[in-house]
Amino acid sequence: MTALLPHDSAPASIRIGVWANTHGTWASHHHPDDPVDASWARNRDQILLAEELGYDATLLAQHTINPRGDHHGQLEAWTASAALAAITDRIEIITAIKPLLYHPVVLAKQALQIEEISGGRFAINFVNAWFKPEIERAGITFIEHDERYAYGAEWLTAVKALLSGRSTTFHGKYFDIDDYQLTPPSAHRARPLIYGGGESELAREVISAKGDVFFLNGRPAAEAAADVADLGARPREDGTPLRYAMSAFVIARETDEEAEAALQEAFQRAELDRADRAELATKVDPNAVMFQKLAATPAIGTNGGTTAGLVGSYDTVAARIADFEALGVELLMLQFQPLESEMRRVAEHVLPRVRSATVRP
């Protein structure tokens, strides 16, 4: 097993991952072949299948209640990640975390435990919260956007030190930690990787300085190139190069025309979810820049989804993935609908094309 180290260079070829089905579906709630099912059983089977099919990573989004409605189930990301770590052998497990919900000491200890269970395949995805009811209904103050990033920056500083196994003392505005050391540290590397993303200037500032991998929302290659140039020029706390991942929703077919027709069907089906999306919009932090930007470009899927352009024939999708690789994107995290059958389709028809074309030393 080869673990990804925080200070290693990027892999020689792009890796392809899948979003775990933590919300029940990543597109329309009205697809006849994709039930809204966020159960542990479905997620377990999905990620075991993903590993069998050759996918390299999975991302578990973290919510305690489903953003699309309390009547929908929601997988608990951290307990599920520990379970997945125990039953998988190769796939990287990346789990999102909202700093307002977990103290750095508790979170770092949980992360190191999953790191041990997985044999060095665990990573954190720093998410600075946008779904207000999840925080407010729990009696936690939903602090405004800029202060959340000040809080998050302190949180990341403390978590990174604790993950390294060093004795940690940190006194800031939000946290006071005295001579705290977590053992055992990782036996596989210096510490687990830290992913993070965001569209605001503060998100870019915090993650480019303190994270290991910047998680871009899906966007065309030209926009991704501009982001990579901007982020790569920013100062880093440890002086190592910033690495890049991206989210995307894939619709791949035998021909470009078939894929475009499938995309139009997906948009038609998405209209059935219009009322749900309007309700969700009332619960989103209005200062969350991601939602402001993504609202301007309709897409299927979350976090940019089909905006990344991975819609087309198998050759077209593979070529566009190669374009992202050429920009320095080392990991693409994919969404699908219907989930299982499209995950199989991409593994059968797109992944071999990607891996035969990627640049290797």
Helices and strands as residue ranges (DSSP letters): E 15-19, H 40-53, E 57-60, H 77-87, E 92-97, G 99-101, H 104-118, E 122-126, H 132-136, H 145-163, E 168-171, E 176-180, E 193-197, H 201-210, E 213-216, H 221-232, E 243-249, E 251-253, H 256-270, G 271-273, H 274-281, H 289-294, G 305-308, E 311-313, H 314-327, E 329-335, H 339-349, H 351-357
